[in-house]
Amino acid sequence: MSDFKRYVCWDVENVISTIQTEAVVASPAVFLSTHTPLSIQRSRITGRSFNSTGENVTEEDVLEDFLNRRTNTRTLLLPVVGESGSGKSHLVRWVRENIEPSDDRKIIYLEKSKTSLRHVINSLLDGVEDEEIEQIRKDIRHATGTFTAASLARRLITQLSVALADLGKDAVAGKKRQLVGPRGISLLLQDPLLQEQMLEPGKFIPQFAQHFLNDRESGEERRPRFSLEDLPLSPDAIAGDMAAPTRQIFGILMSRDELQVLAVELLNEQWDKAVQELSALGGGRLLGAMQKVREIYARQGKEIVLLVEDFALIQGVQGDLLDAITETSEREGRAVLAPMRTLMAITSGYFHDLPETAATRIATSTGGFVYNLDIVLGEGTTGPEDIATFVARYLNAARVGRGALESAGSGSVPNKCDDCMVKSLCHDSFGVSADGFGLYPFNRPSLTRVVHSLAPQENPYAFVPRNVLGSGVIPILTDAYGTIRKGEFPSTFFQENYKSVRGIDQALPNGVSEDIDTHDPLNAKRRRTALEFWADAPTELVNLRQGISEAFSLPDLAIDGLHEKQHISPTKSDRPIPQKERSTPTSPPQKEPSSALQRRLQVVEDWAATGSRLTTDEAKIIRTIISKSVTYREDWLTPPVKPVSLADTEKAGWYTKNVKSNQVSIEDASSEAMSAGAPIVLKRNPATGEFFKSLLRLSADAVDEVRGKDIVRLASIADAARPAMRERVAHSLERTDKDLIAGLRASLLGAALAGRVVPGMPIGTLYAAVFDVGNEWVRPDVSSRTEAWKERLDAHMQHRSSLVESLLSSLGIGQGTGAVHVVDAARALPLVKEAAAEWDLSAVELPQWVKAAGQPLRAGWQSVVRGQLQALRTLFGEIRERFPKTSGSGERLVQQVSTALQMAKAEGITGPLERELESRAAAVAEADWNTLSMLEKDLSRVDDNLQDSSAESLLAVAASIRSPHLREMCDYLTVADSLLDTALTAARMQTQNAVSDAAEQLAGLLGEWKQAVDNASTHAEAGK
């Protein structure tokens, strides 16, 4: 292992101080050391646009043309056009650095960062001593020193409104006539609310005011003109107090798009006038001053060279300045004004939108040509080399450092690689530019891919130097300085910010990514990025070059079993070995997939490897196969759902046709939002991409190419999703746990109505009762049940068999689709326990199959239970009133009454109830009078008012089976009591007549019984 592991040869401070995105910022030494010849095209001006002539020129050609071209007016204006960041100001700066000093030349340089009007005017008038010019300087200082940015912005709106109001209809043409004059768009600029909208942050006027007074920050772009976004045309802008004329012009603009465009043109056309009036430059003062400057230098025999880094700098004085720098030098055959050469950078978009007068002046003064820096690299063979040459100079500067570059002087640029101890391995692995500068930590493929990733989407081959440096080289070097030394590069930052451009650069094949996940899961993301960017996305898993592997801490993998281990041998183009040059194991010939399948496989490859969307057709096939596999893997042998058909699963919402994302959710599939709550969620990753390919091959009957591990994964996914499918089917068939608990509770309550169970019984008893159809259930104490109780019991029992059969089919196991032979206790027992936790259905939503048997147990259920308890309490009270607890056994009582009646009959003491009493006595002959004590004990467990006791405690007392003779006991005692009164009266009369000893004995017996009953009644009243 060499010393290249985690090696860095730059530091962040040098990166920041030497790699500048603004040409003017760097010192001359740094600027020249990093300068790379630009690709420039000569383009012909056509109106306000330009077209390439196909002629490529060098910077030296531009310098030669600029300094030596002769025109009949002795003025020259050469525009340098290009998009923002294309290197326009860099070219202007390079021209400046390469103009030899001369006594017959005055150079005026307007830096793009010096945007204030004071600096622009001072630069233009620098070195000229004249009273009129000095007065302009003073006026400018006064004007710019009077305002703040906010106050200047408001004054500019007012001045622009005046300029538009003063504009006559004869000064414009066409539809613009509707917008000028005192009742035109000037009214919008006078409305306070609309003014506030035009002064919002980000709008043109406040930005201009800020730059007008102060120089801009480095890297900050200056808006060159008004745009549609600056018009205050939001519908919310219509205020109730808006003046009628203002409302009218506002409505006209809102309704007609073409007038909005014309309104913006008018604002831009009148802007110079508004600025000049406000800055004391109105009335052509700047034009006059520049003419005087040219006169003075003409007398000195000097030529003026004006270098402008940004045409937007002269906003507000654009017209006068263009007139001044393009005005002919000669009048009446003699040179009156100094010759003037102007090199001016103009953004391409701004050039296209130039006012007509400015465009005409430029076209006339240029000879009809511009120099175009909107360059395209990468489509030809020179693209990667040009990119490498450009970036390598900056990489070298970051290694050398600003101090060393400035000390070296302008004649030579030190190469840090010359004395580097790892030079050989570094250059062999990462590459070197044509100038001898190493590309580390980049190589040609990685640089090309980074440039493409930063290019505008509509022009992916565009090379924008400012973007390449500011958004590519600088942040990557800054990040890599730390992450390489930690063994974490390519870092998460790199992975997230730089992506291969689809259709331009080949993405790393998904199969390679999956192999990386298998062989290097710890460094999978870093290795994937390294192979894609630094190895140019090889078609199979290979090891990186030695230097890349060591520097990035990505050691070689043992991939002998995958294919023959190899390195990418160093090549000048830093490309991976072509497939045809690689040694790969011989494999059996395979059938070529159909074109339709091939297209589908490519769609999945793009989805997995490049992040594109998975199209609808492919997603549909994949979802269908996965969904069907779930149904095939389900045997339906376990409750609560018996075997069902595909039609049942479809009805339940488990679709096998037209499967949606709420069932099988695929990340970034077309027309479907990612559904995290779906039972099957498939995220984008290499393994899933290869899995999808196997599914597509299955659908196309290309089974020979289906990987075995993907079939295993399909089965695993199906098994994992079976519970979700069962849940959907259970929900559709109303067999969820919630539904089953409702059914079990209804069954328990029905069993309680029949007296088979009550709350608190052992779970085994409850378990047996819920699955009992109740065909043999007979309640023996029906005579003591209320009518409401009996009616609900009858209503429930009519439907109980259907309820129990549904429970058995849901929780039992049968033979095929036949009768249930055994209940799955492991499944059912917990549900029975939960059902028995609460004995009330009033708040439970009943499944359809429970409603018939459960409805009698819902509405008014608690009233029925309390009514039954009250009936028992009343009946028991009536019994105790005539048969006190202290009276002994009931059998003895019946015997005593029978003896007394026989004695009374022998004495001729009888009554009309004698026969009825005998009948009642026969009815209670089998009665167990001891059950009264149990009833009394149970009734004592509930409150007298029945409101403070729980529903379960009330039901436990009310539902328990009582003696079948309670009503007969009460009836017997009632008849006996009535007969007692009659017999006792007669017995006393006979006793008074001393008829016999038996009569006296009977009277004593009946009196004793009567006294006991009276005592019981008194005790009962006291208790109450």
GIJO-V548897 format. One line per field, one symbol per residue. phi: phi as a letter, one per 20 degrees, with the letter a starting at -180 (. if undefined). burial: I if it has 16 or more other ideal C-beta (glycine too) atoms within 10 Angstrom, else O. Layout:
phi->???
burial->???
//
This chain:
phi->.eeefleccbcfffgfedededfffffgffgffdfcgeeccecefcmdcbcfeneecdffffffffedfdcfelcbcdfddrfgneoffffffffffdefgbfdbdddcdffeeeffgffffffdfnddaffffffgfffffffeedefffffffffffffffffffeffeccmffffddnfdefgfffefgffgfffdfgnffffffffffecfeffneedfeafcgfefedfgfffefeffgffffffffffecfffffffffffffefgfffffedmdfmmffgfffffgffffffemddeddddfbgfgegncgffffffedfgedclncfddfgbccdcecfgffffdfggffffffffedmnccdddfeccofdfeggffffffffffffffffnfffffffneebdfdffgdefdgfffffednbffenefegeebfgffffffffefgffbfefddgfffffddffffffffgefffemcdfeggffedccfefnddfffgfffffffgfebffdgfffgffffeedllfebfcefggffgffelcfgdedgfeaffbdeffcfeleffggfeeecffcffdffffffffffffffgfffednffeffffffffffffffffffeeeledfedfgcefffffffodedclfdffdcedfmegmcefdfeffccdefagfffffffffffgfemeffeefffffffgffffffeggfffffffffelcfgfffffffffffffffgemebbgnfgffffgfffdefnfdfcefegfdefffffffffffffdffffffffffedddcemdeffdbefffeegffffffefbdbdfdeeefgfdggeegfddfmgffffffffffffffffffffdcffeenefffffffffffffffffenecbfeffffffffffdfefdffffffffffffedffemeeefffffffefeffdgfdgffgffffffffffgffffffffffffelfaffffffffffffffffffffffffffff
burial->OOOIIIIIIIOOOIIOIIIIIIIIOIOOIIIIIIIIOIIIIIIIIOOIOIOOOOOOIOIOOIIOIIIOOOIOOIIIIIIIIIIOIIIIIIIIIIIIOOIOOOOOIIOIIIIIIIIIIIIIIOIIIOOIOOOOIOOIOOOIOOIIOOIOOOOIIIIIIOIIIIIIIOIOOOOIOOOIIIIIIOOIIIIIIIIOOIIOIIIOOOIIIIIIIIIIIOOIOOOOOIIIIIOOOIIIIOOOIOOOOIOOOIOOIIOIIIOOOOIIOIIIIIIIIIIIIIIIIIIIIIOOIIIIIIIIIIOIIIOOOIIIIIIIIIIIIIIIIIIIIIIIIIIOIOOOOOOOIIIIIIIIIIIIOIIOIIIOOIIOIIIOIIOOIIIIIIIOIIOOOOIIIIIIIIIIIIIIIIIIIIOIIOOOOOOOIIOIIOOIOIIOIIIOIIIIIOOOIIIIIIIIIIIIIIIIIIIOOOOIIIIIIIIIIIIIIIIIIIIIIOIIOOOIIIIOIIOOIIIIIOOOIIIIIIIIIIIIIOIIOOIIIIIIIIIIIIIIIIOIIIIIIIIIIIIIIIOOIOIOOIOOOOOIOOOOOIOIIOOOOIOOOOOOOOOOIOOOIOOIIOIIIIIIIIOIIIIOOIIOIIIIIIIIIIIOIIOIOOIIIIOIOOOIIOOIOIIIOOIOIOIIIIIOIIOIOOIOOIIIOIOIIIIIIIIIIIIIIIOIOIOOIIOOOIIOIIOOIIOOIIOOIIIIIIOIIIIIOIIIIIIIIIIIIIIIIIIIIIIOIOOOOIIOIIIIOIOOIOIOIOIIIIOOIOOIIOIIIOIIOOIIIIIIIIIIIOOOOOOIOOIOOOIIIOIIOOIIOOIIIOOIOIIOIIOIIIIIIIOOIOOIIIIIIOIIIOIIOIIIIIIIOOIOOIOOIIOIIOOIIOIIOOIOIOIOIIOIIOOIIOOIOOIOIOIIOOIOOIOOOIOOOIOOIOIOIIIIIIIIOIIIIIIIIIIIIIIIIOIIOIIIOIIIOIIOOOOOOOIIOIIOIIOOIOOIIOOIOOOOOOOO
//
